[in-house]
Each structure stands twice: as C-alpha cells, then as structure tokens.
Amino acid sequence: MTRTAVLGGIVGFALGTFVTILVLAVSSILAFTQSTRIEIPGVFLVWADSSTGSPGLAFEPNFVGIVLMIVVITLGGVALAVYARSRAAVR
C-alpha cells in the first residue's frame, strides 16, 4: 500500500510539473501570437508587450499558485493509485 502511494506520488509529481509547465508555455505562446492578455486565475498572467518598440511578453507569475497546482495534481495521482490498488484487491 505504501509502495503504491509513493509511486503514485512520484508519477503525480512528474505529471503535475509537466502539465503546469505545458500550461505556462502554451499560454505564453498564445499571448504572443494573438497579442492578447491570458490569465490562469491564481497561477499565471501573461500579456503581449511592445513598450520597448519590439514585440515581447510580460509575466506575473504567482509561485504559490504554481506550487499549489503541482501539489493538487500530485495528490490526485496518489489518490488514483491508492484507489486503483484497492479496486484490484477487491477482485
């Protein structure tokens, strides 16, 4: 049971980190290509900025929100692993 939870935590942490970085990268690309403002509430804010004369991006990351997003996905992975293990034991 502990082994399953630890493996679920490791997989959940890797998945949470990947998903968070993917969301930040995609929102940055969309903000740049569409010259718009994109906000992921409580996590990240990015907008196109040309105040220096050349196109660029401006960011306002919320590091607590980013860590919380990773932790929630990690806990989901642990819960899913434990639930799958308990369902396998019932059969």
C-alpha positions in Angstrom: 0.0 0.0 0.0 2.8 2.4 0.9 4.7 1.5 -2.2 1.7 2.2 -4.4 1.2 5.6 -2.7 4.8 6.6 -3.2 4.8 5.5 -6.8 1.6 7.4 -7.3 3.2 10.4 -5.7 6.2 10.3 -7.9 4.1 9.8 -11.1 1.7 12.5 -9.9 4.6 15.0 -9.2 6.1 14.4 -12.6 2.7 14.7 -14.3 1.8 17.8 -12.3 5.1 19.5 -13.1 4.8 18.6 -16.8 1.2 19.8 -17.0 2.0 23.1 -15.2 4.9 23.9 -17.5 2.9 22.9 -20.5 0.1 25.3 -19.5 2.5 28.1 -18.9 4.2 27.6 -22.2 1.0 27.3 -24.2 -0.5 30.4 -22.6 2.7 32.3 -23.3 2.7 31.3 -27.0 -1.0 32.2 -27.4 -0.4 35.6 -25.7 2.5 36.3 -28.1 0.9 35.1 -31.3 -2.5 36.7 -30.6 -1.2 39.9 -28.9 -3.6 39.5 -26.1 -3.7 39.0 -22.3 -4.1 35.5 -20.9 -4.7 34.8 -17.3 -4.8 31.5 -15.4 -6.5 32.6 -12.2 -4.2 32.4 -9.2 -1.4 30.9 -11.2 -0.1 33.0 -14.1 -0.7 36.2 -16.0 0.9 36.9 -19.4 0.4 39.6 -22.0 2.0 40.9 -25.2 4.0 44.0 -24.5 5.7 46.3 -27.1 6.7 49.2 -24.7 10.3 49.0 -25.8 9.5 49.1 -29.5 9.9 45.4 -30.2 7.4 42.7 -29.5 7.7 40.9 -26.3 5.9 39.3 -23.3 5.3 40.4 -19.8 4.7 37.9 -17.0 3.2 38.0 -13.5 3.7 34.5 -12.1 2.1 33.5 -8.8 4.5 31.0 -7.3 2.2 29.9 -4.6 -0.5 29.1 -7.2 2.0 27.2 -9.3 3.1 25.1 -6.4 -0.5 24.6 -5.4 -1.3 23.4 -8.9 1.5 20.9 -8.8 0.5 19.7 -5.3 -3.1 19.2 -6.3 -2.2 17.1 -9.4 0.3 15.1 -7.2 -2.4 14.4 -4.6 -4.7 13.3 -7.5 -2.1 10.9 -8.7 -1.7 9.4 -5.2 -5.5 9.1 -4.7 -5.8 7.5 -8.1 -3.0 5.0 -7.4 -4.4 4.0 -4.0 -8.0 3.7 -5.4 -6.7 1.5 -8.3 -4.8 -0.7 -5.8 -7.9 -1.1 -3.6 -10.1 -1.9 -6.5 -7.6 -4.6 -7.7 -7.6 -6.1 -4.2 -11.4 -6.4 -4.2 -11.3 -8.5 -7.3 
